[in-house]
Amino acid sequence: MKTLTLRIYLTVVVVLLLFAAVSGWLFQQQIERERSRADSVLSERMAAWGDLIQRSLPGKDAPSEEQTAALLDWSQRLRLPLALDDAQGTRIVTSPSFAQRSAEPGPPDAPVAADGTVRDRRNRAYAVPLEDGRTLWVMRPARRPGSGFGPAVPGDRRGEPAPWVVVPFVPPPWQGGTGLILLLALLFVAVAVGAWPVVNRLTRRLTSLRQGVEQFGAGELSHRVDVGGSDEVAAVATSFNQAASRIEALVRSHQSLLANASHELRSPLARMRMAVSMLDTASPAQREGLKREIDQNVAELDALVEEVLLASRLDAARDTVRRDPIDLLGLVAEEAARVSAHVEGRAAVVHGDERLLRRAVRNLIDNAQRYGGGAIDITLAADAQGVEVRVCDRGPGVPPSMRERIFEPFYRLPGHAETAGGVGLGLSLVKQIAERHGGRVRCEPREGGGSCFVLSLPAGAGAGG
């Protein structure tokens, strides 16, 4: 499970990293395009200023004092940091603002542009070659923090706008890529740290579910896992708990069936062992009786094994009931004819497994014959909701407290096991068959004494399970 936690977490981190990288690259490309566009416009403006200034500058052969005066005058009038080099690259004059902002006079660190300018990125200045071989340096103007009239300073004239204030250039955080990378890195770390508790909580619940399944598989059939939520993991936990409950009920039922069957097998086996041991010393008349006893015990064992196997098949095949159309009245009449029971009712057709429904009706009739004594009355009633088969007898009846328990496997009324025989699975099988067909069976008291066992099957029987 730790591997799953790491895989989910790494997936989130990698996706976040790719998103940050792509976003940073696109943003950087946009910044570069904007910067290039701005530099192009500024370069054109610098070239225009250079062309304007060179037309009014003294020639290259003029005294340096004259060239200096003219350049400083233009620097003050345009509020631009300017510098002038001769044809050999020697600095002739530098305006005060240019000198304050310049890191070093040159050389430029970029090629000559189409308009002839050369950009010095270190000083944010542009070199404009003049026609006579000299080079005019024009620096980008510094930000002017405000307008109005500044204080009187040496060289200023009262009443004129304040000169441009020299402010060192500070690039925005994202410019150059360093700030942007730092910002994306911080975002990446924040999301990565925040994603870990979410991923860990999810996999922790999966770990708990796995441990619960292992605990159930180790034999703790009553163990259930904590649902804790309403998401897909909770749905899996709920499904597991439901399946565990069904499995526990099935296993408990089989355990009870096996224990009771083992107990019921002992009696006929013990009787058979005694009868076989007495055969050698018995008289001919006694031998006949012992043989009948052995045959009866063999038949009882055969019936017990058959009913145990049928109960096991019904438990294993909960949703595989056939849906063949069956004439229920004809089926009941055939089974009633075996014991000369009276049948009343009208024809009714249900859908289900004929073999199982025949077994259910037969067990009800055999139960009435074994415990009820006397005549057996069978009625069949049908309506829009379904069909009811009532098998009534005139026996001692069933106490109210035991009318549900008699449908449990191997349960028999006190005192009846010794006198009436049977293995105690007949009514339990009737209940299972009824439930597989979407119906039910119940025991009711009969007016005048006795009991009525009612098998109810819904319209379209066979759809249930």
C-alpha positions in Angstrom: 0.0 0.0 0.0 3.0 2.3 0.6 3.8 1.8 -3.1 0.3 2.9 -4.1 0.6 6.0 -1.9 3.9 6.9 -3.5 2.6 6.3 -7.0 -0.5 8.5 -6.5 1.6 11.2 -4.8 4.3 11.2 -7.5 1.6 11.4 -10.2 0.2 14.5 -8.6 3.7 16.0 -8.2 4.8 15.2 -11.8 1.6 16.7 -13.2 2.0 19.8 -11.1 5.6 20.1 -12.2 4.7 19.8 -15.9 2.0 22.4 -15.4 4.4 24.8 -13.7 7.1 24.3 -16.4 4.8 24.8 -19.3 3.1 27.8 -17.6 6.5 29.3 -16.9 7.8 28.8 -20.4 4.7 30.3 -22.0 4.8 33.3 -19.6 8.5 33.8 -20.3 7.9 33.7 -24.0 5.2 36.4 -23.6 7.5 38.6 -21.5 10.3 38.2 -24.1 7.9 39.2 -26.9 6.7 42.3 -25.0 10.3 43.2 -24.1 11.4 42.8 -27.7 8.5 45.0 -28.9 9.3 47.7 -26.4 13.0 47.6 -27.2 12.2 48.0 -30.9 10.1 51.0 -30.3 12.7 52.5 -28.0 15.5 51.8 -30.4 13.6 53.7 -33.1 13.1 56.6 -30.8 16.7 56.7 -29.8 17.8 56.6 -33.4 15.5 59.6 -34.1 16.9 61.5 -31.2 20.4 60.7 -32.4 19.6 62.0 -35.9 18.1 65.2 -34.4 21.1 65.8 -32.2 23.8 65.2 -34.7 22.3 67.8 -37.0 22.8 70.4 -34.4 26.2 69.2 -33.0 29.4 71.0 -34.0 31.5 69.0 -36.4 34.1 66.5 -35.3 36.9 69.0 -35.9 35.3 71.6 -33.6 37.0 72.2 -30.2 36.0 69.7 -27.5 34.7 72.5 -25.4 32.2 73.5 -28.1 31.1 69.8 -28.6 30.8 69.4 -24.8 28.6 72.5 -24.4 26.3 71.5 -27.2 25.9 68.0 -25.9 25.2 69.1 -22.4 22.7 71.6 -23.7 20.8 68.9 -25.6 21.0 66.6 -22.5 19.3 69.2 -20.4 16.7 70.2 -23.0 15.7 66.6 -23.7 16.2 65.4 -20.2 18.3 62.5 -21.5 21.5 61.0 -20.3 23.9 61.5 -23.2 27.6 60.8 -24.0 29.8 61.3 -27.1 32.8 59.3 -28.3 35.2 60.3 -31.1 35.9 58.1 -34.1 38.6 56.3 -32.2 36.2 55.4 -29.3 37.6 58.0 -26.9 35.0 59.6 -24.7 34.7 63.3 -25.5 31.9 64.3 -23.1 29.5 62.6 -20.7 26.4 64.3 -19.2 26.2 64.2 -15.4 23.1 61.9 -15.4 24.8 59.5 -17.8 27.8 59.3 -15.6 25.7 58.7 -12.5 23.8 55.8 -14.0 26.5 54.2 -16.1 28.3 51.2 -14.8 31.1 51.6 -17.3 31.3 53.4 -20.6 31.2 50.4 -22.9 31.8 48.6 -25.1 28.3 47.6 -26.2 27.3 44.0 -25.7 24.8 43.6 -28.7 25.1 43.7 -32.5 24.2 46.7 -34.6 20.5 46.9 -35.3 18.9 47.5 -38.7 18.6 51.2 -38.0 22.3 51.4 -37.0 21.9 51.6 -33.3 23.8 49.4 -30.9 22.4 48.5 -27.5 24.4 48.3 -24.3 22.3 46.0 -22.1 24.5 46.6 -19.0 23.8 50.4 -19.0 20.5 50.3 -20.9 22.0 52.7 -23.4 22.0 52.9 -27.2 25.0 53.7 -29.3 24.0 55.8 -32.4 26.8 56.0 -35.0 27.1 59.5 -36.5 27.9 60.1 -40.1 31.3 61.7 -39.3 32.5 58.6 -37.4 31.6 59.7 -33.9 29.3 57.7 -31.6 26.4 59.2 -29.7 25.3 57.3 -26.6 21.7 57.8 -25.5 20.6 56.2 -22.2 17.0 55.3 -21.5 15.3 58.0 -19.4 14.9 57.3 -15.7 11.5 57.2 -14.1 10.2 60.6 -13.1 8.4 60.1 -9.8 6.1 63.1 -10.1 5.5 66.4 -11.9 5.6 70.0 -10.6 8.5 72.1 -9.6 11.4 70.8 -7.7 13.6 72.6 -5.3 16.3 75.0 -6.4 19.5 73.2 -7.1 22.7 74.4 -8.6 22.3 74.8 -12.4 18.4 74.9 -12.2 16.3 77.8 -13.0 13.4 78.8 -10.8 10.0 78.1 -12.1 11.1 75.4 -14.6 10.0 71.7 -14.2 12.3 69.7 -12.0 14.9 67.7 -13.8 14.5 63.9 -14.3 15.4 62.1 -11.1 17.9 59.3 -11.5 16.4 56.1 -10.2 18.3 52.9 -10.6 16.5 50.4 -12.8 15.0 47.5 -10.9 13.5 44.8 -13.2 10.1 43.3 -12.2 10.3 40.0 -10.3 9.4 37.9 -13.3 11.8 39.6 -15.7 14.8 37.5 -16.6 13.1 34.3 -15.5 14.6 34.0 -12.0 11.7 35.5 -10.1 9.2 33.5 -12.2 11.1 30.3 -11.5 11.2 31.1 -7.8 7.4 31.8 -7.7 6.6 28.6 -9.6 8.9 26.7 -7.3 7.2 28.0 -4.2 3.8 27.2 -5.7 5.0 23.7 -6.6 6.3 23.1 -3.0 3.1 24.4 -1.5 0.8 22.2 -3.6 3.1 19.1 -3.2 3.1 19.5 0.6 -0.7 20.0 0.6 -1.3 17.0 -1.6 0.5 14.6 0.7 -2.2 14.5 3.5 -5.0 13.9 0.9 -3.2 11.1 -0.8 -2.1 9.5 2.5 -5.6 9.6 3.9 -7.0 7.9 0.8 -4.4 5.1 0.9 -4.7 4.8 4.6 -8.4 4.0 4.2 -7.5 1.4 1.5 -4.9 -0.1 3.9 -7.7 -0.4 6.5 -9.9 -2.0 4.0 -7.2 -4.5 3.0 -6.5 -5.3 6.7 -10.3 -5.9 7.2 -10.4 -8.3 4.2 -7.4 -10.2 5.5 -8.9 -10.4 9.0 -12.2 -11.7 7.6 -10.3 -14.2 5.4 -8.4 -15.4 8.4 -11.6 -16.7 9.9 -13.1 -13.8 11.8 -16.4 -14.0 10.0 -18.0 -11.4 12.3 -15.4 -8.7 11.4 -16.6 -5.7 9.4 -14.6 -2.7 8.1 -15.2 0.9 8.8 -17.1 2.7 6.0 -16.3 6.3 7.0 -17.4 8.4 4.1 -19.5 8.5 1.0 -16.9 8.2 -1.8 -15.8 5.2 -3.9 -13.7 3.7 -1.1 -16.7 3.9 1.3 -18.8 2.1 -1.4 -16.3 -0.7 -1.6 -16.3 -1.0 2.2 -20.1 -1.1 2.2 -20.2 -3.8 -0.5 -17.6 -5.8 1.4 -19.6 -5.6 4.6 -22.7 -6.8 2.8 -20.9 -9.6 1.1 -19.3 -10.5 4.5 -22.7 -10.7 6.2 -24.1 -13.0 3.5 -21.0 -15.2 3.6 -21.1 -15.4 7.4 -24.8 -16.4 7.3 -24.1 -19.0 4.7 -21.1 -20.4 6.6 -23.1 -20.5 9.8 -26.0 -22.2 8.1 -23.7 -24.8 6.6 -22.0 -25.4 10.0 -25.3 -25.8 11.7 -26.5 -28.1 8.9 -23.4 -30.2 9.1 -23.6 -30.4 12.9 -27.2 -31.4 12.9 -26.8 -33.8 10.0 -24.0 -35.5 11.9 -26.2 -35.8 15.0 -29.2 -37.2 13.0 -27.0 -39.7 11.3 -26.0 -41.3 14.5 -29.5 -42.7 15.4 -30.2 -44.8 12.2 -26.5 -45.9 12.1 -26.7 -47.0 15.7 -29.9 -48.9 15.1 -28.4 -50.5 12.0 -25.3 -51.6 13.9 -27.4 -53.2 16.6 -29.6 -55.0 14.0 -26.6 -56.3 12.1 -25.0 -57.6 15.3 -28.1 -59.5 16.3 -28.6 -61.2 12.9 -26.3 -64.1 13.7 -28.1 -65.1 16.9 -31.7 -64.2 16.0 -34.4 -66.7 15.1 -35.9 -66.7 11.6 -38.8 -64.6 12.7 -36.6 -62.1 14.4 -34.4 -61.9 11.4 -37.3 -60.8 9.3 -38.0 -58.0 11.8 -34.3 -57.0 11.9 -34.2 -56.9 8.1 -37.2 -54.6 8.0 -35.5 -52.4 10.7 -32.3 -52.2 8.6 -34.3 -51.3 5.4 -36.2 -48.6 7.3 -32.9 -47.2 8.7 -31.4 -47.2 5.2 -34.4 -45.4 3.8 -34.1 -42.8 6.6 -30.4 -42.3 5.9 -31.1 -42.0 2.2 -33.8 -39.4 2.9 -31.5 -37.5 5.2 -28.7 -37.4 2.7 -31.0 -36.3 -0.1 -32.5 -33.4 1.9 -29.1 -32.3 3.1 -27.8 -32.2 -0.4 -30.9 -30.3 -1.6 -30.5 -27.8 1.2 -26.9 -27.3 0.2 -27.8 -26.8 -3.5 -30.4 -24.2 -2.6 -27.9 -22.3 -0.6 -25.3 -22.4 -3.3 -27.7 -21.5 -6.2 -29.6 -18.5 -4.8 -30.3 -16.8 -8.2 -30.6 -19.8 -10.6 -34.2 -20.8 -10.2 -35.8 -21.8 -13.4 -38.9 -19.9 -14.7 -40.9 -22.6 -16.5 -44.7 -22.2 -16.6 -46.3 -24.7 -14.2 -49.9 -25.7 -13.7 -49.9 -25.5 -9.9 -53.3 -27.0 -9.5 -52.3 -30.1 -11.5 -49.1 -30.5 -9.6 -50.9 -30.2 -6.2 -53.5 -32.7 -7.3 -50.9 -35.3 -8.3 -49.1 -35.1 -4.9 -52.4 -35.2 -3.0 -53.5 -38.3 -4.9 -50.6 -40.2 -3.2 -52.2 -39.9 0.2 -55.9 -39.6 -1.0 -56.1 -36.0 0.2 -58.9 -33.7 -0.9 -58.0 -30.7 -3.1 -60.2 -27.7 -3.9 -59.4 -24.6 -6.0 -59.2 -23.3 -9.5 -56.4 -23.6 -12.1 -53.4 -21.3 -11.6 -50.2 -21.0 -13.5 -46.9 -19.9 -11.9 -43.4 -19.6 -13.2 -40.6 -21.5 -11.5 -38.8 -24.8 -11.0 -41.3 -27.6 -11.2 -39.0 -30.1 -9.3 -38.5 -27.7 -6.4 -42.2 -26.7 -6.1 -43.3 -30.4 -6.3 -40.8 -31.1 -3.4 -42.2 -28.2 -1.4 -45.9 -29.4 -1.8 -44.9 -33.0 -1.1 -43.0 -32.0 2.1 -46.1 -30.1 3.4 -48.4 -33.1 2.7 -45.9 -35.5 4.3 -45.6 -33.3 7.3 -49.4 -33.1 7.7 -49.7 -36.9 7.3 -46.9 -37.5 9.8 -47.9 -35.1 12.6 -51.6 -34.2 11.8 -53.2 -37.5 11.5 -56.7 -38.0 10.0 -57.9 -36.3 6.8 -55.8 -33.7 5.0 -57.5 -30.8 3.2 -55.7 -28.8 0.5 -57.0 -25.7 -1.1 -55.6 -23.5 -3.8 -56.6 -19.8 -4.1 -55.3 -17.3 -6.8 -55.7 -13.6 -7.2 -53.9 -10.7 -8.9 -51.1 -10.7 -6.3 -50.3 -14.4 -6.4 -51.3 -18.0 -5.4 -51.7 -19.6 -2.0 -51.6 -23.4 -1.3 -53.1 -24.3 2.1 -52.4 -27.7 3.5 -54.5 -28.3 6.7 -54.6 -31.1 9.2 -56.4 -32.0 12.4 -53.3 -32.7 14.5 -52.4 -31.3 17.9 -51.4 -28.0 16.4 -48.2 -25.9 16.8 -47.8 -23.6 19.9 -47.6 -19.9 18.8 -44.1 -19.6 20.2 -42.8 -22.3 17.8 -44.6 -21.4 14.6 -41.4 -19.7 13.3 -38.9 -22.1 14.8 -40.4 -25.2 13.1 -39.0 -23.9 9.8 -35.4 -24.0 11.2 -33.2 -26.9 10.0 -33.5 -30.1 12.2 -36.0 -28.4 14.6 -38.9 -30.7 15.7 -41.5 -30.2 18.3 -40.6 -31.8 21.7 -41.6 -35.4 21.8 -42.4 -35.7 18.1 -38.9 -37.0 17.0 -39.4 -40.2 18.9 -42.9 -40.9 17.8 -43.3 -39.4 14.3 -39.9 -39.9 12.8 -38.5 -37.6 10.1 -35.2 -35.7 10.1 -36.4 -32.2 10.7 -35.4 -30.8 7.3 -38.8 -31.0 5.4 -40.2 -27.6 6.5 -36.8 -25.9 6.3 -36.7 -27.0 2.6 -40.2 -25.7 2.0 -39.1 -22.3 3.4 -36.0 -22.2 1.2 -37.9 -23.2 -2.0 -40.6 -20.6 -1.3 -38.0 -17.8 -0.8 -36.1 -18.8 -4.0 -39.4 -18.3 -5.8 -40.0 -14.9 -4.2 -42.7 -16.3 -1.8 -42.9 -17.4 1.8 -44.5 -20.1 4.0 -46.2 -19.8 7.4 -48.0 -21.8 9.9 -51.5 -20.8 11.1 -53.9 -22.4 13.6 -56.9 -24.2 12.1 -60.4 -23.5 13.3 -61.6 -26.5 15.2 -58.1 -27.8 16.0 -55.0 -28.6 13.9 -52.7 -26.5 11.8 -52.6 -25.0 8.3 -49.4 -24.5 6.4 -49.7 -21.8 3.8 -47.3 -21.7 0.8 -47.6 -18.2 -0.9 -46.1 -17.7 -4.4 -46.3 -14.2 -6.1 -47.6 -13.7 -9.6 -44.7 -14.6 -11.9 -43.0 -16.8 -9.3 -39.4 -17.5 -10.0 -38.3 -13.9 -10.2 -37.4 -13.7 -6.6 -34.3 -15.1 -4.9 
